[in-house]
């Protein structure tokens, strides 16, 4: 089963129609009337066996080719990237379903438009960069990768990471391209950048001192107001233990509140030491920072100088 069986057709009568019918039906050779001799039969059997062997080999090759193409189709449909395979004229032979989903175009659409890059890249600079990338791939044989904005058939814009390489195929150069959708990543990056800008605007322009410590309770960030209040610079503050800014007794008092366990403490009145050694009366609110696993990564302190208020309270108390 699965092997090609050689069939030799011969007839006592010369019947061209029957001969043609037999060959179409799968006969591997034909002996004309009067040609059925031992030598002719041996030669026909030998030739038929050779033909059958070649036919079986061709069938196995065709079967392996079909299996290989099926595996390729399975892989192309499984990957989460748009994949295209096109020749130098821009005609596509492969345009996988993820590419169709990403762009809303079909391979027929892409081949019918004549210049798919014109449709795909709405910004001239992206289109020019794509053309230059293809030229570089052709000239050097190296792969090429860039970020670009593509436009779908519906007019939506998507951020993509596009990579292309040249592949020899059937005696000609073909381009294998992958389109990885990074729209959500770029959106998240923009939102993070805006959030950081807002944070720094508030942080740098607050009318209170702000300090940020790491997990070892060392100062890693602070605002200008903190520098002015304490009379200190970066050299004084960076990686300095936060405890060193408090008198020993005041630091023990702060510790007694178990802030690291509670997570926060608002409006704690205590004292801080300035660079000159003077003591400031302060009101501090402390929030503990934790990572998603619940591990402490540091803390933020919001500090207000209440020295003038405390001085006024003391004078009022003394007057009574």
N, C-alpha and C positions, 0 to 999 in steps of 0.2 A: 504493500500500500504506500502511496506517495511517490512511487518510481514510474518513470516513463517506459512503457513496453513497446519495443519496435514492432511495426506491422508492415509486412511486404505484400503488396497486392500484385496478383497476376491472373490472367484470364486466357482461356483458349481462343477467345474471339477478340478482335480489335474493336474496342468500343470506347471512343474518346470521352463521351459523356460520362460513362461509368468510371473511367479512370480519374477524370477530374473530380467526380463526386467522392471517390475513395480517398484521394489525396486531401480533399477538404475535410473529410471525416477523420483524418489523422494518420493515414498511411505514411510510412517513412520512405518507401521506395516502390517502384513499379517495374515489373518485368513484362516486356512486350511478348505477344504470341510468337512462339518459336525460339525465344531467347532463354527458355528455362533449361539451362545446362548446369551441371554440378559446379563448374567454375563461376558461372554467372550468379548462381544462387549463393555460393560462398562469399563472393564479392559483395553482393547485395546485403547479406547478413552482416558482414564486417562493417560495411558503410553505415548500415542502419544502426548497429550497436554504437558506432562512433557518434552518429547523429543523435541517437537517444541519450548518450552520455553528455554531449554538449547541451542538449535541450534540458536535461535534468539539472546541469550546472547552472544554466541560465535561469531556470525556474527558482533554484535556491538563491541565486543572487537577487532576483526580483523580489523574492519573499523577504530576504534580509533587508532590502531597500525599503520595502513597505513597512517592515517592523521599525526600521530606523526613522522613517518619516513619521510614523505614528508616535514614537517616543518623543520626537522633536515637537510635534503638535501638542502633545500632553504637557511638555515642559513649558512651551510658549504660552499655553493657556493657564498654567498654574502660577507663573511668576506674577508679582504685583508691580510690574513695570510695563510701560508701553514698548513694544518691540516692533521695529520695521526692518525690512531687508529690501534694498532697492539698488538699481543699476545707476550708471553715471548719467543716464538721461533723466533720472528721477522717477522711473517707473517702479512700482512696488510689487514684489512677489510675496512678501509676508507683511501682514498688518494685523497683529494679534488682537484679541477681544479687549484686553486692557487698554490698548492704544485707541480702539474704537470707543470705549467707555470714557477715556480721558478727554478725547477731542470731539466726540459725537460725530466723527466722520467714519465712513467705511473705506475699505481699500478701493472700491469702485469710485467713490467720491474723490479720493486722493489721486487716482490715476487719470480721472476725467478732467481735473482742473488744469493740468499741464505744468503748473509750478506750485507744488504744495507748500513750499517754504513761504511764498507770498501770502498764502492764507493763514499759515500756522503762526508766523511771527508778525504781529501787528506793528511792532516798533522797528524802524529802519536799522537802528544800531544792533538789535538782536539778529535781524535778518543778515546784515553784513557780517556779523561775527560768525554766524553759522556757515556762510559761504567761505569765509577765510579759513574756518576750521576744516571744512571739507578739502580745500586746496592743500592745507598743511598735511592732512591725512594722506592725500594722493602723493604728495611730494616726498614725504618722509616715511610713510608706512606706519607711523606711530598712531596710537589712539589719541583722541581729543575729547575734552570735557569742559563744559561751561554751564553757568546758570542762565536761564532765559525765561522770558514771559511769553507763553503761547496763548493763542486765542482759539476757543472752541467754535464749533459750528453754530452754537447758540449765542455766541458773542461774549461768553464768560472768559475771564482771564485767569490763567493758572501759572504758578511759579513751578518751573521744572529744572531738574538737573539732567542735562542732555550729554550723553557720551556716544561717540561714533568711532568705529574702526573699519579698516578696509579688509575684505576677505576675498581671496581668489575662488571663483566658482564657475565651473564649466568653461574655463578658458577666458573668463573676463573678470573685471574687478567689480565687486559688489560692496555696498555699504551696510553694515549692521549697526543700527542705532537703538539706544535705550533711553526712554523718557521716564524719569522718576519724579512723581508729583511731590513737591515740597511746599505746597501752598500753605498747609496748616502749620508747618514748621516756621515758615517765614512770617506768618501771622503772629505766632507765639513769640517770635523774636522781636517783632515790632511792638507788641504789647508789653513785653518785658523791658524793652528799651524805654518806652514811654513811662512805665511804672518806675524805672530807675531814675529817669529824669525828674519825675514828680517828687520822688523820695529825696533826691539830692537838693531840689529846690526848697522843699520844706526843711530838710536837715540843715542846710547851710544858712538859711535865712530865719531860723527860729530865734525868738527873743528869750530863749532859755538855753542852758547848757545841756548838751546831749553827749553821753559817752556810750560806746559799745565795747563789750568785752568778749573774749573767746571762752572756750570751755575751761581753760586754766585761770580764768578771772584776770586776764591781762588786757589792757586797753589796746584795741586794734583800730578804733575809729572814734572821731569826735568832731564837733563843729567849731566854727570860729568863736562862737560865744563862750564855749568852754575854755578855749585858750585865753581869751581876754579876762574871764572871771578868775582864773587861776594864775594868770601871769605866766603861762607856760607855752612852749613851742613843741613842734613835732619831736625834737630830740628829747624833751622832757617826758612826753606822754607815750610814745609808741612802745608797746609791749611792757609798759610799766604795770606792776600789780595794782589793781584798783584799791586794794586794802591800804597801800602806802599813802593814799590821799586823805585818809581818815586818822584821827588820833586813835591810839590803841583801844582806849575804853569805848569810843564811839563805834569802832568796828565790831567789838564784842557785842555791843547793843544791837547793831544791825544783824549780826549772826543769830541773835536770840529770836529773831522773828521767823526763822526757818523759811526764808524766801525761796530757796531752791526747791524745797518740797511743796510749798504753796503755789508757786508759779508767779506770784506778783505781790507787791506791797505798795500802796499808794500813800502819799503825803506823810512820809516818815521824816521827822525833824531831827537833825543831827548837825555835825560840824565837819568842815573840810579844811585841809591845809593848803595854803597857796605857796607859790614858789619862794616867796619872801619869808615864809614861816608863819604868816598871820593866819588866824582862824576865822572862817566864815560860817555864819549860821545859815543853814540851807534846809530846804524842803525837797526831798528826793522821792521819786516814784520809780520803782524797779520792776521790770518785766523780764522773766526768764525765757530764753529762746530754746526751742527743742526741734530736733529733726523729726521726720515722719515715723521713726522708730521709738520716739519718746525719750531720746537721749539728749541731755543738756548740751547745747553748743555755745552758749554764752548768755549775755543779758544786755538789756538797754536801760540806761539810767537817765531820767529827765530831772534836771537839777535847777532849782530856783534859789537865788541868793535872797535870803530874808533877813539879812543882817540889820538893815535899816528898820524893818518892822520890829525885830526883837529888841533893838536899842530903844525904840519908842515905847515898847511895852515895859521894859525895865525901868525907864525914866518915869513912866506913869505909876508903876508899882512903888517906886521909891518915894514919889511925892505924897503917897498915901501913908 
